[in-house]
Amino acid sequence: MAASPDKSISPQISDQLAGNDHPRREMTEHSDEPAHEDVVQELTQLRERFRRTTNALASAAHDLKTPLSILNGYIELLQSEKVGSMNEKQREILGDMHSSGQRLQSFIQDFLAFSVLETGEMKMKYETADMNACLSEVCRIWSHRFQERGLALYFLANDKLTKFAFDGAKIQRTISNLLENASKFTPKGGTVWLHAEPYMWERRAAAKPTNGERRRQNLSAPNSVKVSVSDTGPGIPAEYHIEVFDDFFRLPSSESQAEGMGLGLAIARRLVQGMGGKIWVESEAGAGCKFSFLVPLKPVVNAQVRGKQHE
């Protein structure tokens, strides 16, 4: 019978005397589990802090809406000269004030929309409607601004589009953001086209195939609508085709002359994802841009809004 090791000997030497080639591992305070819990806790705190900050900024932006609307209203009243005539210099000053007020109002609206999307408070309202009529209305609203900037805007209704359920307000906001982006970067004398068509979107099936092979859906008819906005602007280099949809992103070559907060395309991405669709850009430097997005013919409930897009 073997004698038991001396208790005064260290555990490591005791293991070796007992013939154990793998010394026991001691648990320390720096084990993986506590470290993982700390990371999760810090991440949760950061998310909560970001949510509170976003809500606070959104509240401040909302409080600015009313006084700004009043100021813009008085500027328009003075421009109408209903309260007195003005000279040419005064008209020029009021024109600059009006354009600055409108730009600030656009900043506020973009940030409020972004805060709603970021906090997950966006709700979809699907109604069966005509996509052609929806897009035609957006063009009517934007036609005056395009004329002011010396740009041509074209939209031809597609008789192949049938009525289906979609959120008209979200579609119009997405198109407006894309048209605004096109109007900013297309030089005077340029052209912008708005187009929509039925589309077969071969999405990968969510369920794993039983035979181990990846399968795509067998489509016999279009399952979505593809909407595109094309322009004759300077284009976007290929390395920025993903980043242009990031929050507050601006192309390095356009930061000096670009207006806005860099949220227009980020908001469009979130809106499209909220409808269960996807959005992308096709472009080359110096060859214009074509932004396209897909909207499923069948409404998608609880679609992913935040994060990266999935095919």
N, C-alpha and C positions, 0 to 999 in steps of 0.2 A: 504494500500500500504506500503510495507516494505521500511524502510529507507536504503539508500545506505551506505555501510561501510565507515568509516573514512579513507581517503587517507594516513593518517599518520601511520595506522596500517600495519604491514608487510603482504605480500601476503599470507603467510601460515595461519596466524590468520584470515585474511579476508576470506579465503576459509572455515575455520572451522565455522565462524559466519554465512556464507551463507549456511551451511549445507552440504558442500562438504566433504565427508569422505576420498577422495583421493587427497591429496595436489598436486598442480601442480609441474611438474618436470622441472627444469631449464636446458637448454642446456649449456654445458660447453665447454671449448676449448679442453677437453680431451674426446670427443665423439668417438664412434666406427669408424665413417666414416673417419675422418682425420687420425686415427691410421692405418686403413686399407690401405689408400692411401700411407702413409709413408712406410709401409712394402712392398707394391708393387714397389714403387720407389727404395727402397734399393735393392730389389731382382733384378730389372732391371739393376741397376748399377753394382751389383755383377756379373751378367751374362755378361755384356759388358766388365767388367774388366777381367773376366776369358777368354773371347773370344780373347781380345787383347793380354793377356799373352800367351795363347796357340799359337796364330799366330806368336808372337815374338820368342818363343822357337822353333817353327817349322822352321822359317826362319833361325835361328842360326844353327839348326841341318842340314838344307839343305846346308848351307854354308860350313859345315864340310865335306860333302860328297866328294867333289872334291879333297881336299888335302889328305884325308884319302885314297881315291882310288889310288892316285899317290904313297903314301907311301907303300900301299899293293902291288902295281905293282913292285916297286923297290925291295921289299923283295922277291917276287916270282922270279924276275930276278936273284938276288943273289943266291937263292936256286937252281936255274937251273945250276949254276956254268958256265954260258956262258961268264962271265966276269972274271973268275978266279976260281981256285980250293980252297976249304976250308978244314979245319980240322974238326974233330968230334965235338969239343966244339963250333966252330962257327956255325955249322949246328944246334946244339941244341939251341943256342941263337936265331938264325933266326926262328927256328920252334916255339919258345915261342912268338917271335914278331909277327909272322904270325897269330897264334891262337888268340892273343890279338887284333890284327887289325880286324880280322874277327868278333870277339865278339863285338867290338865297332861299326863296320859297321851294325851288326844286331840290336844293340840298336838304332842306328839312324833310320834305316828302320822301326822299330816298332813304334818309336815315331812319325815319319812322317805319318805312316798309321793311328795311333791313332788321330793325329791332324786333318786329313782329315775327319775321321768319326765323331769326336767330333763337328766339325764346320758344319756338315751337307752338305759337299761338295762331298760326294761320289755319283757316278753315276753308274747305272747298265748297262751292255752291254749283252743282252740276244741273244744267237745264238743257233740254233738247232745243237746238237752234241751228241757224244757217251760218257756217263758217265764212262764206263769201260776204254776207252782210256784215258780220263782225269785223272783218278785215277792211271792208270798204269804209266803214265808219271811222276806223283808225286813220286811214288815208285822208279822209275828209278833214279830220282834225289837224293833221300834220301838213296838209298841202300849203297852207299860208306861210308857215315857217320855212318850208323848203323854197317857196318862191322868193321870200325875203333874202335867202342865202344864195340865190341864183342856181338852185339845184332842181333837176327834174325828178319827179316821183311817179312811178307807173305801177298800176295794179290792174290785172285782167282777171275777172271772175272765172272760176273753173267749174263748168257744168257737170263734171264728174264727181264733185263733192256732194254727198248727201247729208241730210241733217243727222246730227248725233248729239249725245250729251257731253257738254264741256262747260267749263267755268269761263264765261265770256269776259268778265272783268279781269281775270288773271291773264287770259290770252291777250287782251288789249294792252295790258300793262307790259307784258313781255315784248310784244311788237313795238310798243312805244319806246321801250329802252333800246331795242335794236335799231329803230329808225333814228333815235336821238344820237346813238353812237355813230351811225352812218353819216348823219348830217354834220357832225363835228369834224370828221376826218376826210370827208370827200371835198375836194377843192371846187371852187366856183365854176359852174359850167358842167359839173359832173352829173351822173345819173344814178338813181337808186331804184331797184325793182323789188316788189313784194309779190311773192308767188306761193300758191298752196296747191297740193295735189294728194290724192290717195296714195298710200305707201304700204308696202309689205315689210313689216319690221320683224326680222327673224331673231327674236330674242331667245337666248339659251333657256331651256326648261329649268325650272327651279329644282324639281325632283331629280335624284340621281338615277340614271338608267340601270336596269336590272342586269344587262349583259356587260356592263363595264365600259361601254362606249358612250361618248358624248353625242347627243342627238339634238337636232334643231327642230322647231315646230314645223309641221307640214301645213303650208298655207295655200289655200286655193283662192283667196280673195284678200284685198287690203285689210289690215287690222289697225291702221293708224292714219293720221294725216301729217304730211310733212310741210312745214311752213318755212320759207326762206326769205332772207333779206340780203340782196347783193348790191355792191356799190363799185364805183370806179375810183376809189381812194388809193392811198399809197400801199395798202396791204399790210399784213402782219407776218414777220419771219416765223418759220416753222417752230423754232425753239420756244415761242411764246403761245402756241395754240392752246395749251392747257392753262397756263398762268393767267391768261386774260379774263378767266372766269373767277379768279380768286378775289377775296375781299380787299378793297382799297388798292387794287393793282393798276398801275399805269405803265405803258410802254416807255422805256428809257428815252426813246427818240421823240416822245410827244409830251413829256411832263411839263415843258415850259409853256405850251400853248393849249393844253387840254383843260377843259372846264369840268367841274363836278368833283365828286369825292372818290371816284373809282369804284362805285358800287353798282352802276347800271347793269353790267353783264353778270355780276355776282347775284343780283336780285333776280335777273332773268333765269339764271341757272337754278336757283332755289324754287322759283315758281314752276318751272318745267318739271323739275324732280317731284314737286308736290302733286303734279298731275299724273305722275307715273311715267313721264317721258324722259327724253335725253336731248342735250343740246351740244353742238360742236361748231367749229369754224373751219372753212377751207380757204386758204389764202397763201399767196407768195408775195414777198417784198416787191412792190412796184406793180402788182397785178390785181389790185382790188381785193375785196373780202366777200365771202358768202357765209353768213351765219344761218344755220338751219336747226330746227328742233322738231321733235316728233311728239304727237299727242295721241294716246291710244283711243280707238273708237269706243272701247268699253272702259268706263271710269274705273280708276284704281283707287281703292280705299287704303288709307294709312300708308301712303307711299313715303319712301325715305326722302327727306328734304335736305338734311345736313350731310356733310361728308362728300366723298368722291362719287362720281357717277359709275354706274354698273351697266354693262351691256344687257 
